[in-house]
């Protein structure tokens, strides 16, 4: 079973938390905090996924697998047509 946590949010965040419960958006302050932590965890997972994709793309470029474009319009056209090939 999880143990109770005690922490201070400060006046601004404490007010926001109270408003979320008072408005009926959340039943308790604990539910609201859990939702915020879930959002933060999801955000961190997305950022990690993006970092991995950037690392993979950088590795492809380093390996000479990148594609050069003459202009941004050419890049955009290639990206927009990418779905047509699948």
Secondary structure, 3 states (H helix, E strand, C coil): CCCCCCCCCHHHHHHHHHHHHHCCCCCCHHHHHHHHHHHHHHHHHHHHHHHHHHHHHHHHHHCCCCCCCCCHHHHHHHHHHHHHHC
